[in-house]
Amino acid sequence: MKILIMDDNPLHRAAAQAQLNDHELTVVSTYDDAQALIGKKHDFDVVLVDLLMPPSKKNLNSQGKRFTRKEMPVGIFLALLAARFGAKYVAVVTDAGHHDHPASTCFDAFNPFDRHNVHNPNAPQPFKLNDAKVILCNNCIDYFYGDDLSRQMAYGQYNTEKGKVIAVKNWRLVLEALLQS
């Protein structure tokens, strides 16, 4: 699959490259780079974007530019563009827990707790937008080995492997959630 990953955090970008290396990846780090790739008809099958990132500086006056160094929930707009211009699968992923940021808390309304899903009762629930399958994910952080970001640690193992563990986005989990019917 042809996948675009947009994340301003270098660790999450490295995790995406390690976890999804069996796909054709394009990985970018800025809003403007992502918008240039998906702001028109494109051929990405999947677009996975970070929720919180510095916004674009384009078209801003001095008053607007004061926001450009702050992380803001602008990833949602990239997701909308991706769906509008042809992506079949789109996800907005954040490492901000739902208690940590108001925008992440908003994702809870899209992902009701499902006690019948034994594997993950907090699994993101897909919905359709302009023929794209979309998920908003605020619970997709897992523990991986720092020297191999494709190798996820077993539940609870991170307590015994101190110094070897890194909490990063589980891009593989996000992709699998999108691809499930």
Buried (B, 14 or more C-beta within 10 A) or exposed (E): BBBBBBBBBEBBBBBBBBBBEEBEBBBBBBBBBBBEBBBEEBEBBBBBBBBBBBBBBEEEEEEEEEBBEEBBBBBBBBBBBBBBBBBBBBBBBBBBEBEEBEBBBBBBEBBEEEEEEEEEEBBBBBEEBEEBBBBBBBBBBBBBBBEEBBEBBEEEEBEEEEEBBBBBBBBBBBBEBBBEE
